[in-house]
Amino acid sequence: PAAPMALPLWQLHWRCLQSLATAAESRTVLLRSGCIGAAPSLAHRLLLGAKERDEPRAAAVLDFLANLAFDADGCTALLRCDGAFDALVEGLESRQPSARYAAALALRNVA
């Protein structure tokens, strides 16, 4: 049998954050830590940046934001972040299907 492919460390990091964002207790810890504010600007840079453009990584960040937006407190925190709405709209125009899906899901959740 073929050996399972190891995921890159950045992908494991974002998958962990995505999981944490779905549970109330861990989401509260994420919200209190203040780390959420950096995610929308990171997504923006990864989607549009001349030097840093990396849409697969942007998709992982947008997945995190979508998971965060499944609950009212996460939606509130997300909308308080500078540029969050713009980053989600930019995600809708991504060439990466998973980024478009995550951005659409997050926007639906905050609507």
Beta strands, then each sheet from edge to edge (+ up, - down):
end
